[in-house]
């Protein structure tokens, strides 16, 4: 059987996942809906992480085990959700400038 949440994410892994998520949301110009959804569901972020594990048999064939495991570990901590919201609130031009440095 799969070993979900066998270990916690390192700070480097967390940063990479947050950057990737923010990039994908920006690429689709969905910052406002994403911030709204994250803000309104922030108290339930731990439940969302557990829900990803519960629905993993249905999600893993499409997204892969590592992606489901990593993002469920990321979203189970409320401070990571807050960090993602802060990244999305930064204007796109400023985010591109930070990435170039």
C-alpha positions in Angstrom: 0.0 0.0 0.0 1.1 3.6 -0.5 2.8 5.4 2.4 1.1 8.8 2.5 2.7 11.4 4.7 5.6 9.1 5.6 7.7 12.2 6.2 7.2 16.0 6.4 8.1 18.2 3.5 11.5 20.0 3.7 11.5 23.8 3.5 13.0 23.5 0.0 10.3 21.1 -1.2 7.6 23.4 0.3 9.0 26.4 -1.6 9.2 24.4 -4.9 5.6 23.2 -4.5 4.3 26.7 -3.6 6.2 28.2 -6.6 4.8 25.6 -8.9 1.2 26.1 -7.7 1.5 29.9 -7.9 2.9 29.7 -11.4 0.2 27.3 -12.6 -2.6 29.6 -11.1 -1.0 32.7 -12.7 -0.6 31.0 -16.0 -4.4 30.5 -16.1 -5.1 34.0 -14.8 -7.0 32.5 -11.8 -5.4 34.4 -9.0 -8.7 36.0 -7.7 -10.8 32.8 -7.7 -7.9 30.9 -6.1 -7.4 33.5 -3.4 -11.1 33.5 -2.7 -11.3 29.7 -2.4 -8.1 29.5 -0.3 -9.3 32.3 2.1 -12.8 30.8 2.5 -11.5 27.3 3.1 -8.4 28.1 5.2 -10.0 26.7 8.4 -10.6 23.4 6.6 -7.1 23.0 5.1 -6.3 20.0 7.3 -9.5 18.4 6.2 -8.6 19.1 2.6 -5.2 17.4 3.0 -7.0 14.3 4.4 -9.6 14.4 1.7 -6.8 14.1 -0.9 -5.7 10.9 0.8 -9.2 9.5 0.9 -9.8 10.3 -2.8 -6.3 9.2 -3.8 -7.4 6.0 -5.5 -9.4 8.2 -7.9 -6.9 11.0 -8.3 -3.6 9.1 -8.5 -4.2 7.5 -11.9 -4.5 11.0 -13.4 -2.0 13.1 -11.4 0.4 10.5 -10.0 1.2 9.4 -6.5 4.0 11.8 -5.8 1.9 14.9 -6.8 -1.1 13.8 -4.7 1.1 13.0 -1.7 3.2 16.2 -1.9 0.3 18.5 -2.3 -1.8 16.8 0.4 1.2 17.2 2.7 1.5 20.8 1.6 -2.1 21.7 2.1 -2.5 20.1 5.5 -0.7 22.9 7.2 -2.5 26.2 7.4 0.7 28.3 7.2 1.4 26.9 3.8 -2.0 27.9 2.6 -1.3 31.4 3.9 2.1 31.5 2.1 0.4 30.5 -1.2 -2.2 33.3 -0.8 0.6 35.8 -0.2 2.4 34.6 -3.3 -0.8 35.0 -5.4 -1.4 38.5 -4.0 1.9 39.8 -5.4 1.3 41.4 -8.8 2.4 39.2 -11.8 5.0 41.8 -12.9 6.7 41.8 -9.5 6.6 38.0 -9.3 8.4 37.8 -12.7 11.0 40.3 -11.5 11.7 38.2 -8.3 12.1 35.1 -10.3 14.7 36.7 -12.6 17.0 37.6 -9.6 
